[in-house]
Amino acid sequence: MTVEIQRIGPEAASELYAVVRAAFEGRPPLDPPADALAETVESLAGALGKGPGGLLATIDGAVVGGMVLDPVTTAHGELIALRRFGVVPSARHHGVAHLLIAAAVEAARELHVAGLTVLARQELEATIGFWNSSGFSEVGRHAPYVEMVRPLPAAADARDADGMRELARDLAKVLRAGDLLVLSGELGAGKTTFTQGLGEGLGVRGDITSPTFVIARVHPSLVGGPALVHVDAYRLGGLDELDDLDLDTSLDEAVTVVEWGAGMAEALADERLHVQIARSVGDPGAGDGDDDARHVEFLPVGTRWLGVALPGVVRPG
């Protein structure tokens, strides 16, 4: 099975129309009915003739999904709205929707906008859950719709430990009090090395080492900026133990970094930056040392990160 995504214009309106009908007719009846069911080949051709057009997904040559890409100006900046997003029922659960979103991210990067936005129906909790799991956050409700946005992700490579610190110093330039960073990566991936670079960039006091046995350390600013709160959740048993640290009292005044926080730290703030660190695959010099190359992905959640210049380049997906 081969899934392919292609950019389309008005010439593909009939193919997209077939997708829209199959996708939206297969959903539960809504009141009022879905606007997508009022589309015609002609109306879709008009939408595809504006701006960047749209996307079409095929599996082994058969059309199975698509959307219209619509540049919009919102209260959150210039975004790409995903309109008439759909996958035919027979092609669901094959990753088509996620590949379409990845292609939309790439289109947003090319257009130099801040991110993506989508409208989901309030009644469709599973649909809202899908968009949440795809990095979109709710920013408003205008019955019968939920407005959701997703900032653009980014990725970068660090050749060694010094490169990791430099990457973190670059990130520190765009951080402010109240920011929450959730660091993930295997043992020895370089999470503490990355945090050392953040401390250097923020100008905080004290040597930053793994806080595994202390659980959390506070590094005050030496330059009048926010403190750095460094947390290691590796030995915590769950969210209750994280709550016991009473981090809420410092979240608003500090930059908080939680190592091993995935699955727990999300409850601390709706807006956060996930930093995923891995050893670079295919690097001929890769081994297990601290100076091996690393691949770092920045996955922002929430409107705080719309338009923020994260280190590296925007990556698809």
Order of alpha helices (4+ residues) and beta strands (2+ residues): beta-alpha-alpha-beta-beta-beta-alpha-beta-alpha-beta-beta-beta-alpha-beta-alpha-beta-beta-alpha-alpha-beta-beta-beta-beta
